[in-house]
Amino acid sequence: MRPFIKGLLILLAVVTLQASVLPYYLEPAFIPDLLLILMVYLTLRTSISTSLPSAYGLGLLKDCLSGMYLGLNGFSFLVVYLVLKSVSERLYVQSCLLFVLAVSAATAGSLAVNLVLLLVFSQSPGLVTSAMHLIIPHLLMNAFVASLVAFVPECNAPPNRTAL
């Protein structure tokens, strides 16, 4: 029960920061995607029975917080999760550098999947050009926050495959 409450408190803190605190202080292009960083952490550190529903749920939670298209981030988080999980079995997942690289790859992958889905299913002229200038700041901020998270002492502990 204790790991569940700890995970719930972490999720509550991440959602509060993502939805309330950071948009007040930062420009929209420079707001890190804390839910994506949490999803990558869960992908690398927990079992598939815990991380698969968490990845989809975090994507849907991001959709609910953004108020845009419900299911867009849920699908992109799931695609990124499946790619990361298939690769993570062959890598040393306790490496801080690997975590930062995984968050950067997940950010680029999630943005690419979102962009492709929006191009296919919406009729927004100029969508690609408006999204292209936001990719680099978003990628850099996610990598920066992931580097801060990677050096938290608990992140360097051995992965717990049964709980959060």
Protein Blocks (a to p, Z undefined) as FASTA:
>chain_A
ZZmmmmmmmmmmmmmmmmmmmmmmpcfklpccfklmmmmmmmmmmcfklmmmmmmmmmmm
mmmmnopaghjlmmmmmmmmmmmmmmmmmpcfkbmklmmmmmmmmmmmmmmmmmmmmmmm
pccehklmmmmmmmmmmmmmmmmmmmmmmmgmklmpccdfkbZZ
